[in-house]
Amino acid sequence: MQSPILIAGVPRRHPIRAHVRRAAAVQQKVRDDSDVKLFAMSFAAFFVCFYTFIL
C-alpha cells in the first residue's frame, strides 16, 4: 500500500528544499525591462543634445 502523498503524485521533499524552489520561482517572475530603459535614456539623451544644437 502506498502513502497518500505518493498516490497524489506529489514527491516527498524536505521543507527547506521546497521553500528554495518557491523562492527561485518568485525571482524568475521579475520582468526584465532593461532594454526599454536603455532605449528611453538614449532617446532622451539624443533629444537633449539635438535640442541644444538647435538653440
mmCIF file as Biopython writes it, N, C-alpha, C and O atoms, coordinates in Angstrom:
data_model
#
loop_
_atom_site.group_PDB
_atom_site.id
_atom_site.type_symbol
_atom_site.label_atom_id
_atom_site.label_alt_id
_atom_site.label_comp_id
_atom_site.label_asym_id
_atom_site.label_entity_id
_atom_site.label_seq_id
_atom_site.pdbx_PDB_ins_code
_atom_site.Cartn_x
_atom_site.Cartn_y
_atom_site.Cartn_z
_atom_site.occupancy
_atom_site.B_iso_or_equiv
_atom_site.auth_seq_id
_atom_site.auth_asym_id
_atom_site.pdbx_PDB_model_num
ATOM 1   N N  . MET A ? 1  ? 0.836  -1.176 0.000   1.0 0.0 1  A 1 
ATOM 2   C CA . MET A ? 1  ? 0.000  0.000  0.000   1.0 0.0 1  A 1 
ATOM 3   C C  . MET A ? 1  ? 0.885  1.246  0.000   1.0 0.0 1  A 1 
ATOM 4   O O  . MET A ? 1  ? 1.859  1.325  0.749   1.0 0.0 1  A 1 
ATOM 5   N N  . GLN A ? 2  ? 0.541  2.210  -0.842  1.0 0.0 2  A 1 
ATOM 6   C CA . GLN A ? 2  ? 1.324  3.442  -0.940  1.0 0.0 2  A 1 
ATOM 7   C C  . GLN A ? 2  ? 0.751  4.519  -0.024  1.0 0.0 2  A 1 
ATOM 8   O O  . GLN A ? 2  ? -0.426 4.507  0.339   1.0 0.0 2  A 1 
ATOM 9   N N  . SER A ? 3  ? 1.626  5.442  0.330   1.0 0.0 3  A 1 
ATOM 10  C CA . SER A ? 3  ? 1.170  6.542  1.185   1.0 0.0 3  A 1 
ATOM 11  C C  . SER A ? 3  ? 0.329  7.519  0.361   1.0 0.0 3  A 1 
ATOM 12  O O  . SER A ? 3  ? 0.448  7.537  -0.864  1.0 0.0 3  A 1 
ATOM 13  N N  . PRO A ? 4  ? -0.508 8.322  0.996   1.0 0.0 4  A 1 
ATOM 14  C CA . PRO A ? 4  ? -1.356 9.274  0.266   1.0 0.0 4  A 1 
ATOM 15  C C  . PRO A ? 4  ? -0.559 10.305 -0.522  1.0 0.0 4  A 1 
ATOM 16  O O  . PRO A ? 4  ? -1.031 10.801 -1.545  1.0 0.0 4  A 1 
ATOM 17  N N  . ILE A ? 5  ? 0.638  10.633 -0.060  1.0 0.0 5  A 1 
ATOM 18  C CA . ILE A ? 5  ? 1.452  11.613 -0.781  1.0 0.0 5  A 1 
ATOM 19  C C  . ILE A ? 5  ? 1.875  11.054 -2.131  1.0 0.0 5  A 1 
ATOM 20  O O  . ILE A ? 5  ? 1.815  11.763 -3.136  1.0 0.0 5  A 1 
ATOM 21  N N  . LEU A ? 6  ? 2.299  9.797  -2.174  1.0 0.0 6  A 1 
ATOM 22  C CA . LEU A ? 6  ? 2.724  9.196  -3.430  1.0 0.0 6  A 1 
ATOM 23  C C  . LEU A ? 6  ? 1.552  8.954  -4.365  1.0 0.0 6  A 1 
ATOM 24  O O  . LEU A ? 6  ? 1.707  9.028  -5.584  1.0 0.0 6  A 1 
ATOM 25  N N  . ILE A ? 7  ? 0.403  8.673  -3.821  1.0 0.0 7  A 1 
ATOM 26  C CA . ILE A ? 7  ? -0.772 8.465  -4.667  1.0 0.0 7  A 1 
ATOM 27  C C  . ILE A ? 7  ? -1.164 9.766  -5.357  1.0 0.0 7  A 1 
ATOM 28  O O  . ILE A ? 7  ? -1.575 9.748  -6.517  1.0 0.0 7  A 1 
ATOM 29  N N  . ALA A ? 8  ? -1.044 10.875 -4.671  1.0 0.0 8  A 1 
ATOM 30  C CA . ALA A ? 8  ? -1.417 12.167 -5.248  1.0 0.0 8  A 1 
ATOM 31  C C  . ALA A ? 8  ? -0.409 12.627 -6.296  1.0 0.0 8  A 1 
ATOM 32  O O  . ALA A ? 8  ? -0.685 13.578 -7.027  1.0 0.0 8  A 1 
ATOM 33  N N  . GLY A ? 9  ? 0.737  11.988 -6.390  1.0 0.0 9  A 1 
ATOM 34  C CA . GLY A ? 9  ? 1.740  12.367 -7.373  1.0 0.0 9  A 1 
ATOM 35  C C  . GLY A ? 9  ? 2.677  13.463 -6.896  1.0 0.0 9  A 1 
ATOM 36  O O  . GLY A ? 9  ? 3.469  13.983 -7.683  1.0 0.0 9  A 1 
ATOM 37  N N  . VAL A ? 10 ? 2.603  13.820 -5.634  1.0 0.0 10 A 1 
ATOM 38  C CA . VAL A ? 10 ? 3.469  14.851 -5.080  1.0 0.0 10 A 1 
ATOM 39  C C  . VAL A ? 10 ? 4.686  14.173 -4.471  1.0 0.0 10 A 1 
ATOM 40  O O  . VAL A ? 10 ? 4.539  13.364 -3.556  1.0 0.0 10 A 1 
ATOM 41  N N  . PRO A ? 11 ? 5.881  14.483 -4.956  1.0 0.0 11 A 1 
ATOM 42  C CA . PRO A ? 11 ? 7.067  13.851 -4.373  1.0 0.0 11 A 1 
ATOM 43  C C  . PRO A ? 11 ? 7.327  14.370 -2.970  1.0 0.0 11 A 1 
ATOM 44  O O  . PRO A ? 11 ? 7.024  15.520 -2.650  1.0 0.0 11 A 1 
ATOM 45  N N  . ARG A ? 12 ? 7.895  13.501 -2.134  1.0 0.0 12 A 1 
ATOM 46  C CA . ARG A ? 12 ? 8.215  13.896 -0.758  1.0 0.0 12 A 1 
ATOM 47  C C  . ARG A ? 12 ? 9.533  14.656 -0.776  1.0 0.0 12 A 1 
ATOM 48  O O  . ARG A ? 12 ? 10.536 14.154 -1.282  1.0 0.0 12 A 1 
ATOM 49  N N  . ARG A ? 13 ? 9.532  15.859 -0.229  1.0 0.0 13 A 1 
ATOM 50  C CA . ARG A ? 13 ? 10.737 16.685 -0.183  1.0 0.0 13 A 1 
ATOM 51  C C  . ARG A ? 13 ? 10.907 17.260 1.208   1.0 0.0 13 A 1 
ATOM 52  O O  . ARG A ? 13 ? 9.967  17.331 2.000   1.0 0.0 13 A 1 
ATOM 53  N N  . HIS A ? 14 ? 12.109 17.660 1.473   1.0 0.0 14 A 1 
ATOM 54  C CA . HIS A ? 14 ? 12.392 18.351 2.725   1.0 0.0 14 A 1 
ATOM 55  C C  . HIS A ? 14 ? 11.778 19.753 2.633   1.0 0.0 14 A 1 
ATOM 56  O O  . HIS A ? 14 ? 11.815 20.352 1.558   1.0 0.0 14 A 1 
ATOM 57  N N  . PRO A ? 15 ? 11.218 20.296 3.715   1.0 0.0 15 A 1 
ATOM 58  C CA . PRO A ? 15 ? 10.567 21.611 3.659   1.0 0.0 15 A 1 
ATOM 59  C C  . PRO A ? 15 ? 11.490 22.742 3.211   1.0 0.0 15 A 1 
ATOM 60  O O  . PRO A ? 15 ? 11.048 23.662 2.523   1.0 0.0 15 A 1 
ATOM 61  N N  . ILE A ? 16 ? 12.759 22.685 3.592   1.0 0.0 16 A 1 
ATOM 62  C CA . ILE A ? 16 ? 13.687 23.743 3.173   1.0 0.0 16 A 1 
ATOM 63  C C  . ILE A ? 16 ? 13.895 23.685 1.666   1.0 0.0 16 A 1 
ATOM 64  O O  . ILE A ? 16 ? 13.950 24.725 1.009   1.0 0.0 16 A 1 
ATOM 65  N N  . ARG A ? 17 ? 14.010 22.491 1.117   1.0 0.0 17 A 1 
ATOM 66  C CA . ARG A ? 17 ? 14.203 22.355 -0.320  1.0 0.0 17 A 1 
ATOM 67  C C  . ARG A ? 17 ? 12.981 22.862 -1.081  1.0 0.0 17 A 1 
ATOM 68  O O  . ARG A ? 17 ? 13.123 23.494 -2.128  1.0 0.0 17 A 1 
ATOM 69  N N  . ALA A ? 18 ? 11.805 22.596 -0.573  1.0 0.0 18 A 1 
ATOM 70  C CA . ALA A ? 18 ? 10.589 23.088 -1.215  1.0 0.0 18 A 1 
ATOM 71  C C  . ALA A ? 18 ? 10.538 24.612 -1.164  1.0 0.0 18 A 1 
ATOM 72  O O  . ALA A ? 18 ? 10.094 25.246 -2.121  1.0 0.0 18 A 1 
ATOM 73  N N  . HIS A ? 19 ? 10.986 25.205 -0.062  1.0 0.0 19 A 1 
ATOM 74  C CA . HIS A ? 19 ? 10.995 26.666 0.068   1.0 0.0 19 A 1 
ATOM 75  C C  . HIS A ? 19 ? 11.974 27.288 -0.924  1.0 0.0 19 A 1 
ATOM 76  O O  . HIS A ? 19 ? 11.668 28.318 -1.525  1.0 0.0 19 A 1 
ATOM 77  N N  . VAL A ? 20 ? 13.137 26.682 -1.103  1.0 0.0 20 A 1 
ATOM 78  C CA . VAL A ? 20 ? 14.130 27.217 -2.034  1.0 0.0 20 A 1 
ATOM 79  C C  . VAL A ? 20 ? 13.572 27.217 -3.448  1.0 0.0 20 A 1 
ATOM 80  O O  . VAL A ? 20 ? 13.790 28.170 -4.196  1.0 0.0 20 A 1 
ATOM 81  N N  . ARG A ? 21 ? 12.864 26.177 -3.824  1.0 0.0 21 A 1 
ATOM 82  C CA . ARG A ? 21 ? 12.278 26.130 -5.164  1.0 0.0 21 A 1 
ATOM 83  C C  . ARG A ? 21 ? 11.240 27.229 -5.348  1.0 0.0 21 A 1 
ATOM 84  O O  . ARG A ? 21 ? 11.172 27.840 -6.415  1.0 0.0 21 A 1 
ATOM 85  N N  . ARG A ? 22 ? 10.422 27.489 -4.314  1.0 0.0 22 A 1 
ATOM 86  C CA . ARG A ? 22 ? 9.419  28.551 -4.422  1.0 0.0 22 A 1 
ATOM 87  C C  . ARG A ? 22 ? 10.094 29.914 -4.527  1.0 0.0 22 A 1 
ATOM 88  O O  . ARG A ? 22 ? 9.643  30.765 -5.293  1.0 0.0 22 A 1 
ATOM 89  N N  . ALA A ? 23 ? 11.160 30.133 -3.774  1.0 0.0 23 A 1 
ATOM 90  C CA . ALA A ? 23 ? 11.865 31.410 -3.814  1.0 0.0 23 A 1 
ATOM 91  C C  . ALA A ? 23 ? 12.498 31.621 -5.184  1.0 0.0 23 A 1 
ATOM 92  O O  . ALA A ? 23 ? 12.488 32.739 -5.699  1.0 0.0 23 A 1 
ATOM 93  N N  . ALA A ? 24 ? 13.041 30.579 -5.774  1.0 0.0 24 A 1 
ATOM 94  C CA . ALA A ? 24 ? 13.628 30.691 -7.104  1.0 0.0 24 A 1 
ATOM 95  C C  . ALA A ? 24 ? 12.554 30.987 -8.137  1.0 0.0 24 A 1 
ATOM 96  O O  . ALA A ? 24 ? 12.797 31.748 -9.073  1.0 0.0 24 A 1 
ATOM 97  N N  . ALA A ? 25 ? 11.383 30.408 -7.990  1.0 0.0 25 A 1 
ATOM 98  C CA . ALA A ? 25 ? 10.294 30.658 -8.930  1.0 0.0 25 A 1 
ATOM 99  C C  . ALA A ? 25 ? 9.816  32.099 -8.835  1.0 0.0 25 A 1 
ATOM 100 O O  . ALA A ? 25 ? 9.452  32.699 -9.847  1.0 0.0 25 A 1 
ATOM 101 N N  . VAL A ? 26 ? 9.812  32.655 -7.638  1.0 0.0 26 A 1 
ATOM 102 C CA . VAL A ? 26 ? 9.390  34.042 -7.468  1.0 0.0 26 A 1 
ATOM 103 C C  . VAL A ? 26 ? 10.399 34.975 -8.115  1.0 0.0 26 A 1 
ATOM 104 O O  . VAL A ? 26 ? 10.008 35.975 -8.716  1.0 0.0 26 A 1 
ATOM 105 N N  . GLN A ? 27 ? 11.680 34.676 -8.009  1.0 0.0 27 A 1 
ATOM 106 C CA . GLN A ? 27 ? 12.700 35.521 -8.603  1.0 0.0 27 A 1 
ATOM 107 C C  . GLN A ? 27 ? 12.644 35.488 -10.121 1.0 0.0 27 A 1 
ATOM 108 O O  . GLN A ? 27 ? 12.989 36.485 -10.755 1.0 0.0 27 A 1 
ATOM 109 N N  . GLN A ? 28 ? 12.231 34.400 -10.723 1.0 0.0 28 A 1 
ATOM 110 C CA . GLN A ? 28 ? 12.168 34.298 -12.169 1.0 0.0 28 A 1 
ATOM 111 C C  . GLN A ? 28 ? 11.030 35.125 -12.749 1.0 0.0 28 A 1 
ATOM 112 O O  . GLN A ? 28 ? 11.060 35.457 -13.934 1.0 0.0 28 A 1 
ATOM 113 N N  . LYS A ? 29 ? 10.028 35.464 -11.946 1.0 0.0 29 A 1 
ATOM 114 C CA . LYS A ? 29 ? 8.896  36.227 -12.439 1.0 0.0 29 A 1 
ATOM 115 C C  . LYS A ? 29 ? 9.203  37.711 -12.588 1.0 0.0 29 A 1 
ATOM 116 O O  . LYS A ? 29 ? 8.397  38.449 -13.154 1.0 0.0 29 A 1 
ATOM 117 N N  . VAL A ? 30 ? 10.354 38.164 -12.091 1.0 0.0 30 A 1 
ATOM 118 C CA . VAL A ? 30 ? 10.712 39.566 -12.196 1.0 0.0 30 A 1 
ATOM 119 C C  . VAL A ? 30 ? 10.909 39.907 -13.669 1.0 0.0 30 A 1 
ATOM 120 O O  . VAL A ? 30 ? 11.627 39.213 -14.389 1.0 0.0 30 A 1 
ATOM 121 N N  . ARG A ? 31 ? 10.265 40.978 -14.102 1.0 0.0 31 A 1 
ATOM 122 C CA . ARG A ? 31 ? 10.306 41.347 -15.522 1.0 0.0 31 A 1 
ATOM 123 C C  . ARG A ? 31 ? 11.591 42.117 -15.812 1.0 0.0 31 A 1 
ATOM 124 O O  . ARG A ? 31 ? 11.962 43.021 -15.063 1.0 0.0 31 A 1 
ATOM 125 N N  . ASP A ? 32 ? 12.253 41.762 -16.877 1.0 0.0 32 A 1 
ATOM 126 C CA . ASP A ? 32 ? 13.487 42.432 -17.270 1.0 0.0 32 A 1 
ATOM 127 C C  . ASP A ? 32 ? 13.140 43.499 -18.301 1.0 0.0 32 A 1 
ATOM 128 O O  . ASP A ? 32 ? 12.886 43.187 -19.464 1.0 0.0 32 A 1 
ATOM 129 N N  . ASP A ? 33 ? 13.130 44.757 -17.872 1.0 0.0 33 A 1 
ATOM 130 C CA . ASP A ? 33 ? 12.799 45.851 -18.771 1.0 0.0 33 A 1 
ATOM 131 C C  . ASP A ? 33 ? 14.004 46.753 -19.010 1.0 0.0 33 A 1 
ATOM 132 O O  . ASP A ? 33 ? 13.849 47.947 -19.265 1.0 0.0 33 A 1 
ATOM 133 N N  . SER A ? 34 ? 15.197 46.185 -18.926 1.0 0.0 34 A 1 
ATOM 134 C CA . SER A ? 34 ? 16.401 46.987 -19.094 1.0 0.0 34 A 1 
ATOM 135 C C  . SER A ? 34 ? 16.525 47.523 -20.520 1.0 0.0 34 A 1 
ATOM 136 O O  . SER A ? 34 ? 17.071 48.608 -20.717 1.0 0.0 34 A 1 
ATOM 137 N N  . ASP A ? 35 ? 16.030 46.788 -21.518 1.0 0.0 35 A 1 
ATOM 138 C CA . ASP A ? 35 ? 16.088 47.266 -22.898 1.0 0.0 35 A 1 
ATOM 139 C C  . ASP A ? 35 ? 15.222 48.505 -23.083 1.0 0.0 35 A 1 
ATOM 140 O O  . ASP A ? 35 ? 15.617 49.443 -23.775 1.0 0.0 35 A 1 
ATOM 141 N N  . VAL A ? 36 ? 14.058 48.514 -22.474 1.0 0.0 36 A 1 
ATOM 142 C CA . VAL A ? 36 ? 13.161 49.665 -22.582 1.0 0.0 36 A 1 
ATOM 143 C C  . VAL A ? 36 ? 13.779 50.873 -21.890 1.0 0.0 36 A 1 
ATOM 144 O O  . VAL A ? 36 ? 13.708 51.990 -22.402 1.0 0.0 36 A 1 
ATOM 145 N N  . LYS A ? 37 ? 14.384 50.649 -20.732 1.0 0.0 37 A 1 
ATOM 146 C CA . LYS A ? 37 ? 15.029 51.753 -20.016 1.0 0.0 37 A 1 
ATOM 147 C C  . LYS A ? 37 ? 16.212 52.295 -20.810 1.0 0.0 37 A 1 
ATOM 148 O O  . LYS A ? 37 ? 16.411 53.509 -20.864 1.0 0.0 37 A 1 
ATOM 149 N N  . LEU A ? 38 ? 16.993 51.425 -21.420 1.0 0.0 38 A 1 
ATOM 150 C CA . LEU A ? 38 ? 18.127 51.860 -22.229 1.0 0.0 38 A 1 
ATOM 151 C C  . LEU A ? 38 ? 17.653 52.676 -23.422 1.0 0.0 38 A 1 
ATOM 152 O O  . LEU A ? 38 ? 18.243 53.708 -23.743 1.0 0.0 38 A 1 
ATOM 153 N N  . PHE A ? 39 ? 16.591 52.223 -24.080 1.0 0.0 39 A 1 
ATOM 154 C CA . PHE A ? 39 ? 16.051 52.968 -25.217 1.0 0.0 39 A 1 
ATOM 155 C C  . PHE A ? 39 ? 15.552 54.340 -24.782 1.0 0.0 39 A 1 
ATOM 156 O O  . PHE A ? 39 ? 15.817 55.337 -25.452 1.0 0.0 39 A 1 
ATOM 157 N N  . ALA A ? 40 ? 14.836 54.398 -23.671 1.0 0.0 40 A 1 
ATOM 158 C CA . ALA A ? 40 ? 14.298 55.676 -23.191 1.0 0.0 40 A 1 
ATOM 159 C C  . ALA A ? 40 ? 15.424 56.649 -22.837 1.0 0.0 40 A 1 
ATOM 160 O O  . ALA A ? 40 ? 15.349 57.832 -23.168 1.0 0.0 40 A 1 
ATOM 161 N N  . MET A ? 41 ? 16.457 56.158 -22.170 1.0 0.0 41 A 1 
ATOM 162 C CA . MET A ? 41 ? 17.582 57.028 -21.815 1.0 0.0 41 A 1 
ATOM 163 C C  . MET A ? 41 ? 18.330 57.505 -23.060 1.0 0.0 41 A 1 
ATOM 164 O O  . MET A ? 41 ? 18.721 58.670 -23.138 1.0 0.0 41 A 1 
ATOM 165 N N  . SER A ? 42 ? 18.529 56.620 -24.026 1.0 0.0 42 A 1 
ATOM 166 C CA . SER A ? 42 ? 19.212 57.002 -25.260 1.0 0.0 42 A 1 
ATOM 167 C C  . SER A ? 42 ? 18.394 58.022 -26.038 1.0 0.0 42 A 1 
ATOM 168 O O  . SER A ? 42 ? 18.941 58.990 -26.565 1.0 0.0 42 A 1 
ATOM 169 N N  . PHE A ? 43 ? 17.100 57.809 -26.109 1.0 0.0 43 A 1 
ATOM 170 C CA . PHE A ? 43 ? 16.227 58.735 -26.825 1.0 0.0 43 A 1 
ATOM 171 C C  . PHE A ? 43 ? 16.234 60.102 -26.152 1.0 0.0 43 A 1 
ATOM 172 O O  . PHE A ? 43 ? 16.313 61.129 -26.826 1.0 0.0 43 A 1 
ATOM 173 N N  . ALA A ? 44 ? 16.152 60.116 -24.829 1.0 0.0 44 A 1 
ATOM 174 C CA . ALA A ? 44 ? 16.162 61.386 -24.098 1.0 0.0 44 A 1 
ATOM 175 C C  . ALA A ? 44 ? 17.499 62.106 -24.270 1.0 0.0 44 A 1 
ATOM 176 O O  . ALA A ? 44 ? 17.522 63.324 -24.446 1.0 0.0 44 A 1 
ATOM 177 N N  . ALA A ? 45 ? 18.605 61.374 -24.223 1.0 0.0 45 A 1 
ATOM 178 C CA . ALA A ? 45 ? 19.922 61.988 -24.398 1.0 0.0 45 A 1 
ATOM 179 C C  . ALA A ? 45 ? 20.068 62.561 -25.804 1.0 0.0 45 A 1 
ATOM 180 O O  . ALA A ? 45 ? 20.592 63.663 -25.968 1.0 0.0 45 A 1 
ATOM 181 N N  . PHE A ? 46 ? 19.614 61.831 -26.814 1.0 0.0 46 A 1 
ATOM 182 C CA . PHE A ? 46 ? 19.674 62.331 -28.187 1.0 0.0 46 A 1 
ATOM 183 C C  . PHE A ? 46 ? 18.814 63.579 -28.334 1.0 0.0 46 A 1 
ATOM 184 O O  . PHE A ? 46 ? 19.230 64.545 -28.974 1.0 0.0 46 A 1 
ATOM 185 N N  . PHE A ? 47 ? 17.621 63.570 -27.752 1.0 0.0 47 A 1 
ATOM 186 C CA . PHE A ? 47 ? 16.725 64.715 -27.844 1.0 0.0 47 A 1 
ATOM 187 C C  . PHE A ? 47 ? 17.349 65.942 -27.191 1.0 0.0 47 A 1 
ATOM 188 O O  . PHE A ? 47 ? 17.279 67.039 -27.746 1.0 0.0 47 A 1 
ATOM 189 N N  . VAL A ? 48 ? 17.956 65.773 -26.024 1.0 0.0 48 A 1 
ATOM 190 C CA . VAL A ? 48 ? 18.583 66.903 -25.333 1.0 0.0 48 A 1 
ATOM 191 C C  . VAL A ? 48 ? 19.752 67.444 -26.148 1.0 0.0 48 A 1 
ATOM 192 O O  . VAL A ? 48 ? 19.887 68.658 -26.298 1.0 0.0 48 A 1 
ATOM 193 N N  . CYS A ? 49 ? 20.591 66.571 -26.673 1.0 0.0 49 A 1 
ATOM 194 C CA . CYS A ? 49 ? 21.734 67.016 -27.485 1.0 0.0 49 A 1 
ATOM 195 C C  . CYS A ? 49 ? 21.266 67.717 -28.753 1.0 0.0 49 A 1 
ATOM 196 O O  . CYS A ? 49 ? 21.784 68.781 -29.093 1.0 0.0 49 A 1 
ATOM 197 N N  . PHE A ? 50 ? 20.313 67.151 -29.444 1.0 0.0 50 A 1 
ATOM 198 C CA . PHE A ? 50 ? 19.808 67.737 -30.687 1.0 0.0 50 A 1 
ATOM 199 C C  . PHE A ? 50 ? 19.150 69.084 -30.410 1.0 0.0 50 A 1 
ATOM 200 O O  . PHE A ? 50 ? 19.358 70.036 -31.163 1.0 0.0 50 A 1 
ATOM 201 N N  . TYR A ? 51 ? 18.366 69.178 -29.349 1.0 0.0 51 A 1 
ATOM 202 C CA . TYR A ? 51 ? 17.699 70.422 -28.982 1.0 0.0 51 A 1 
ATOM 203 C C  . TYR A ? 51 ? 18.722 71.490 -28.595 1.0 0.0 51 A 1 
ATOM 204 O O  . TYR A ? 51 ? 18.524 72.670 -28.888 1.0 0.0 51 A 1 
ATOM 205 N N  . THR A ? 52 ? 19.811 71.087 -27.941 1.0 0.0 52 A 1 
ATOM 206 C CA . THR A ? 52 ? 20.863 72.029 -27.555 1.0 0.0 52 A 1 
ATOM 207 C C  . THR A ? 52 ? 21.571 72.587 -28.785 1.0 0.0 52 A 1 
ATOM 208 O O  . THR A ? 52 ? 21.893 73.774 -28.819 1.0 0.0 52 A 1 
ATOM 209 N N  . PHE A ? 53 ? 21.817 71.761 -29.791 1.0 0.0 53 A 1 
ATOM 210 C CA . PHE A ? 53 ? 22.478 72.231 -31.010 1.0 0.0 53 A 1 
ATOM 211 C C  . PHE A ? 53 ? 21.585 73.180 -31.794 1.0 0.0 53 A 1 
ATOM 212 O O  . PHE A ? 53 ? 22.092 74.096 -32.441 1.0 0.0 53 A 1 
ATOM 213 N N  . ILE A ? 54 ? 20.288 72.990 -31.753 1.0 0.0 54 A 1 
ATOM 214 C CA . ILE A ? 54 ? 19.373 73.881 -32.471 1.0 0.0 54 A 1 
ATOM 215 C C  . ILE A ? 54 ? 19.352 75.254 -31.810 1.0 0.0 54 A 1 
ATOM 216 O O  . ILE A ? 54 ? 19.319 76.270 -32.504 1.0 0.0 54 A 1 
ATOM 217 N N  . LEU A ? 55 ? 19.372 75.301 -30.489 1.0 0.0 55 A 1 
ATOM 218 C CA . LEU A ? 55 ? 19.358 76.591 -29.793 1.0 0.0 55 A 1 
ATOM 219 C C  . LEU A ? 55 ? 20.707 77.222 -29.947 1.0 0.0 55 A 1 
ATOM 220 O O  . LEU A ? 55 ? 20.936 78.321 -29.442 1.0 0.0 55 A 1 
#
